[in-house]
């Protein structure tokens, strides 16, 4: 986003609030070009819901906008996904095996067993494979939800707010589970993750989509992440590209004015 000078602000015909959506908007993404990528999405949750609705429609996952919006809400509702998991009294191993059997009906039994083991290992669920969801912590259940979403083998995977209210080791386990699961999934999928944290967006994503506010649900800016896919969370910030992308995201996500202009800005003339 352009940093406006004081002169430019005073010469604007309307409130400088229009600067909030100054970057160009684009239509929905191209699945063919961005197949098998992890896309981090940044923007207001309401805009994200509209964006995901369009994603689901374009991917032909449902028919009709109302049905697509309903699917969006279901995908973003982690509590509902976790609740469905808790109702199931099967062990993690059996539950995951049944999911794989439904979505991969033509696999031989030994192939289903091998695939189940791969998903359990990728999500760090092996130590809990014989447990039921009610007997483990919330973080382990999040790992299980991740594994199940990937085991469904959809070409579009929309992740709920799995990383909310997690810090330190818990977040690192979830991040690495996500990266591992992308390596073992049976079908190439475009994965979408909503985040409000620039560092997380850069660390996880192959590209970052910053959504526009007006009109809602469109892509305001696409930011490619030119950092190797296998990323170490301790080293990723050392890449020169990380700092460049981080600064760009801050500019896109905030209305930034030069410090000297802020000192002389008559507040009564501007409604931000």
N, C-alpha and C positions, 0 to 999 in steps of 0.2 A: 504494500500500500504506500502511496506517495506521502511524504511528510510535507504538509502544507505550511507555507510561510504565513506570517501575519498579514502581509499584503493580500495574498490569495484568499485568506479567510475573510477579510473585510470586503473583498470585491465579489464574493459569492452571492448570487441573487437570493438564495435561501439558506436555511440553517446549515452549518457545517456537519450536521448529523448525516448528510448524504454521503460523507466520506466513509461511513461504515460499510457501504456496499460498493465502493468505487471500482473494485476489480471486476473484469468481465465474467459473465456467467456462461456456462457451457451446458450442453445437454448431457444426457446420461452417458455412462462410460461404455466403452467398446469391449464386450466380453472376449471377443476373438483376440484383441490386442493384449488384453490384461489377464488372460487365462493363467491359472495356477499362480496367482500373486496374492500376497497378503496386503490388503488395502486398509490403512488406518484413516478413519474419518473424524474430522474435527468440526464442531459446530454445535448449535443449540440442539437439545434433544428433540424438540418439536420439528425442527428442520430435518433432523436425521430420520425421523419416522416417515416423513414425506419422501425423502430420498430413497430409503429402503423399500417403500411401497413401489416406487418406480422401478427399482432394481428387480424386485420379485416379478413385476409385470413383464419387464423386458426379457427376463430369463425364462418366461413361460412356465413359471411354477404354479400359477393360479390363473383363473379367468376373472376379469373384472377388478376394478379399483377397490371396492369394499372388501372383497375377499383377500386381496393383496395386503390391505391395511390390517386386516385381522391377523394374517400370518405374521406381519411385521410385529404387531403388539405381542403375539405369542412368543416370537423369537427373542424379543428384548426383555421379556419378563423372567428374570432369573429365578425369582421366588417360585413361580409356577413350575418351571422346569425342575427345580430342586424338589418341590412338593411331589411331583409325579415320580421322581426317583425314590423319595422316602416311602411312598405308598407301596412300592415294589419290595417284596420280602426276599427276593432272590439275592444271592451273593453277587458281588461285582463281576466275577467271572461268568456266572450263568446269565446275568442280565446282558452283558456285552456280547456273549455268544449268541443269545437269542436275537439281538439287534442285527448282528452280522448275518445270521441265517435268513432273516427277513429280507434284507437289502442285497444279499448275495446268494440267492436260492440255488444257483447252479454250481456252487463250489462243493467239492467233496468234503466229507466230515473232517478228514485230517487237515484240509486246507482251512476250514473254518476255525479249527483248534489253533493252528499256527497263526492265523490272522488275529484271533482273540488275544493270544500271548503277545503279539506285536503291539497291539493297542494298549494293553495293560502296562507293558514295559515303557512305551513311549510317554504315557501319562503318569509314570511313577506310581502305578497302582498295584504292582506285583505284591508288595508286602500286605496289601489289604484285599487281595483277590478273593479270599474266603470269608470276608466280612460282608454284612449287609449295610446299606447306607446309614441306618439309624445308629450304628455302633462306631461311627468314625466322626472326625471333626468336619467343620464346614469347608475347610480348604480341600480336603480329600473329596468331598462331594462335588466341589467345583471341578476338580480334576476329572471326575467321572462324567460330569455333564459335558466337558470338553471332548472326552473320548467318544461318548455316544453321538454327539453332533457330527463328528468326523466319520464314525462308523456307518452313519446313514448314507454316505457316499453321494451326497447331493452336489450338483455343479456350482451351487452358491451356498456358502456357509456364513450365516449371520450370527455372530457371537453376542450373547447378552452381556450385561455389565459385570463380567466375571472379576475384573480387577479392582472394582470399587471396594473401599475400606480394607484393602490388603496392603501390607508394607513389608519391606525387608525380605526375609527368606520365603514367606508365603507367596509374595508376588513373583519372586524369581522362579519358584517351582512352577507356577502357572505359566509364566512366559516361556520357560523351557519346555513344558509339556506341550504348549501350543506349537512351538517350532518342531519338536519331535514328531508330533502327530501329522504335521504337513509332510514329513518325509515318508511316512508309512501308509498314508491314505491310498485307497485303491483307485480313486478317480480324481483327475485334476480338478481342483476346485478354486474358485475365487473366494477368498475369505475376507470378511469385513469386520473391523473392530472399531467401535466408537470409543474415543478417549478425549479427555480434556487436557491431557498432559503432553506438551511438545516433546519432552524427552522420551516418553513411552511411544509416541507416534513414530519417532525416528528410529528407535531401537527395534520395533516390531515390523514396520511397514516396508514393502517394496516401493510404495509410493503413498503419498498423503493427499487426501482430498479435503480441502477447506470449503465448507458449504457456505452459500450465500444466504443472507437474511431475507432479501427481497429481490426477486421472487424466491420463496422458500423451496427447498428441496432440489435446487440446482447446484452444480459444482462451481464455486467461485474461483478456485485456483487448484491446479494439479501440481504437486511438488514431488518430483522423482527423488528417491533416496539412493544415491550412488555410493553405497557402502556394501561390502561383501555380505552375502546372505547369512553365512555362519558367523554370528556376532557374539562376542564376549561382552557381557554387560559392563565389565570393568574397563574395557579398552575402547569401546565404541565411541566414547566422548573424545578420544584422542585423535580421531580422524579429522582432518581439516574440513571435510564436507559436513561433519556434524555441526560445527559452529556456524557454517554458512546457512545450512538449512534451518537451524534453531533461530537465527536472527530473522530469516525470512518469515518463519511462522509467527514470530512475535509481531512483525509488521503487519501481517495479514489478519491477525486475530485481535489487534488493538488499534485504536485511533491514536496515532503517535504524532505529537507536535514537538518541534524543537524547544529545548529548555528556555532559550532566550525569548521565544515567542510567548511561552506560557507566562513569563514574568510580566509581560506587558498586555496580556489579553484582557480586555474589558469583559468580565463575566456576565454583566447584565445584558450585553448585546447578543449573547450566544446561548442557545439552548441545546445542550448536548444530550 
